[in-house]
Amino acid sequence: MRDGLGGSDTTVESVAPPDTVKILIAGGFGVGKTTLVGSVSEIAPLRTEEPLTAAGVGIDDLNGIEEKRATTVALDFGRITISQELVLYLFGTPGQQRFWFMWNDLAIGALGAVVLIDVRRPESSFAAIDFFERRQIPFVIGVNGFHGEHPYPADEIRDALALPEHVRVLLCDARERESCRDVLIALIDQLIADARQAG
C-alpha cells in the first residue's frame, strides 16, 4: 500500500482472529472450580463469590470442607490463550444444588466441560457428570488433589465413577496454572478427536 507521500509500498498483513471456545468448569460444592479458573486465567477473573452465612446451615454440606468461607453464587469467568489460533473462555458453574438451575443457561454454546472431582467427596460431582452425559456435551474429569495429594490412580477413579473409556481422567492441582492448562488441553484434544471421528 502506498503511503500517499511518494514513499515506498508497504504491505499490511491480515491476521485472522483466533477461534474462541466456551468451556464450562463444573463439579460439586467446594471442589475447586473458582480456584482453577483463577489460577489459569490470563485476565483478572470475574468472580461472584459471597460469604457463607447462617442461611446455608443445613443446606450446604460442609462435611470435609469445613474451612470453606465463601461460595460462587452465579459464575466464575476467565480466559486463556492456548495458541495464536485458539482462545478459551472459561465459565465456572455454581456448585450448590439451589443454583443448579443456572447450569442450563451457562451450557448454551459450550463445546465441552471439565468436571472437577474431590476424591474425598466424589458423590458431590455425580450431578455434573450426569448433566453433561444427558446433554451429550464432551467432558474430561479433573481430579483435584487437595493439599497436593492424589491417593488414588486415575484408573481406579474411572472405575469408581463408572466412566466410559473415552472420558479422560486427569490428576491435577487446581492451584497450579500448568496443571490446569494440561487438563484444558486434554479436553481440546478430545474435542478435536471427536470432530474428526464425526466428520
URMOUR-V185584 format. One record per backbone hydrogen bond with DSSP energy under -1.0 kcal/mol. NH is the residue of the N-H (numbers start at 1). CO is the residue of the C=O. If there is no record, write none. Layout:
# URMOUR-V185584
NH_CO + NH_CO
This chain:
# URMOUR-V185584
10_1 + 19_85 + 21_87 + 23_89 + 24_112 + 25_91 + 26_114 + 31_28 + 36_32 + 37_33 + 38_34 + 39_35 + 40_36 + 41_37 + 42_79 + 46_77 + 50_71 + 52_69 + 56_53 + 57_54 + 59_56 + 60_56 + 65_62 + 68_65 + 71_50 + 73_48 + 76_92 + 77_46 + 78_90 + 80_88 + 82_86 + 83_86 + 87_19 + 88_80 + 89_21 + 90_78 + 91_23 + 92_76 + 93_25 + 99_96 + 100_97 + 102_99 + 103_100 + 106_102 + 107_103 + 108_105 + 110_107 + 111_22 + 113_138 + 114_24 + 115_140 + 116_26 + 117_142 + 121_118 + 124_121 + 125_122 + 126_123 + 129_125 + 130_126 + 131_127 + 132_128 + 133_129 + 134_130 + 135_131 + 137_132 + 140_113 + 141_168 + 142_115 + 143_170 + 144_117 + 145_172 + 146_144 + 148_145 + 149_146 + 157_153 + 158_154 + 159_155 + 160_156 + 161_157 + 163_158 + 167_164 + 170_141 + 172_143 + 176_173 + 180_176 + 181_177 + 182_178 + 183_179 + 184_180 + 185_181 + 186_182 + 187_183 + 188_184 + 189_185 + 190_186 + 191_187 + 192_188 + 193_189 + 194_190 + 195_191 + 196_192 + 197_193 + 198_194 + 199_195
